[in-house]
Amino acid sequence: MCVKDVVINNQVGLHARPATFFIQKANEFKSTVWVEKEDRRVNAKSLLGVLSLGIVGGTKIRIIVDGPDEETALDALVTLVESEFAE
């Protein structure tokens, strides 16, 4: 299992379009991916789950990945967040 805390630095946070990019990236991997905000954990491959966290800009989240490609998945998701969801 790999875990990393990151801060969502884009202005809108993980809403609509950025959340879709995040979920698409998570779905590229076989590993299970979770996103935690404070005391809530949701499946990072679920749009409804990610949107339900209400992640706004400046929020610290924890990405948790467990599975056969966990390190690659975590690196890709962290890179996406750090790029502020640039296409």
Secondary structure, DSSP 8 states (H G I E B T S, - for coil): -EEEEEE--STT-SSHHHHHHHHHHHTTSSSEEEEEETTEEEETT-HHHHHHT---TT-EEEEEEESTTHHHHHHHHHHHHHTTT--
